[in-house]
Amino acid sequence: MTDPRPITPGTTDSGCAIDPMQTSLTSRARRRRLVAGAGALALGASLPGVVRAQSDWPTKPIRFIVPFAAGGGADLGARIIAVHLGNAFGKPVVVENRAGGDGVVAAQEVARAAPDGHTLFFGTASSLSYLPNLKKSLPYDPIADFTPIANMVIFTFILSVAANVPARTLAEYVAWVKANPGKSSYASGNSTSILAMGQLMQANGLDMTHVPYKGEGQAVLDLVGGRVPAMWVSPAVLPQMIKEGFKPLAVLLPSRSRNYPEVPTVAEAGQPLLNIAPWGGCFGPAKMPRDLVDRISREFNTVLRRPDVVEQYDKLGLLLVPSTPDVLGALVKEQLGVFGKTMRGLGMQPE
């Protein structure tokens, strides 16, 4: 019900008389608040990364730095979600390939970027778990120089053996190697294949010769030719191997691959101690504001749960594992330790 009493000069809207002295004090206090507020706004406008600056983010296209050449699994995975992320953010997300130094070039570029959310990094185990344990000196710190935003994927690796290896299961393969100490070998084309086989050897007391290659391509040719009996391979070469009669024994994933449901996980195959995770996630430079990080993380998680995205990632052999920033941060620290322990067990010393 409307109050019938008019609001007249010298009274409040409740009809109470106003003290002139109190009016003067109130006016002065209001002026002080206005001046302080203006100063805060001016200060906010001058400081990068404050909440006011985030309210209109993004103000330009967002760079999504991939530490590999175009055409690989990580590159294709980034491009699959870039369009969806651009629609969600309101600005294009541009995938930029910065290959070199096993990820050092890309990581260094992101670490030096402004923490304003316009430069993101598809960081992986190679640059943030493996290299920090391999190199005495890197131009970045895997923990201090990056802001975790969202875990994205685990890259699929499958332990496969040549047709002439007398084993159809992982248990049979382990038994065969044990029965022939020092007589068997394995190929590797990347850090994951080196360390996954290293963990298998440590867990079972196996004695094998390591045959390193610069990439999977040549290693697979020798595996096809029977010159090496086993290696961990990615799905990019697996169809050719199966067609040629090679045998996949176990997949280095927490659950079975949808593309290869007949292949058990390492845990299902009796090797639960294999905990190397070839992971990949989204990071930004250090000191990004938390509310901006949370916003970007939410959009990543939404896109990564789209059924069409899940289907496309499955075809690339990428298991989607979207997460919060804190979960990714914990994973980085955990895998940094796992990689280091495995490498020390293999006698690999920092160079």
Secondary structure, 3 states (H helix, E strand, C coil): CCCCCCCCCCECCCCCECCHHHHHHHHHHHHHHHHHHHHHHHHHHHCCCCHHHHCCCCCCCEEEEECCCCCCHHHHHHHHHHHHHHHHHCCCEEEEECCCHHHHHHHHHHHCCCCCCCEEEEEEHHHHHHHHHHCCCCCCCCCCCEEEEEEEEEECCEEEECCCCCCCCHHHHHHHHHHCCCCEEEEECCHHHHHHHHHHHHHHCCCEEEEECCCHHHHHHHHHCCCCCEEEECCCCHHHHHHCCCEEEEECCCCCCCCCCCCCECCCCCCCCCCCCCEEEEEEECCCCHHHHHHHHHHHHHHHCCHHHHHHHHHCCEEECCCCHHHHHHHHHHHHHHHHHHHHHCCCCCC
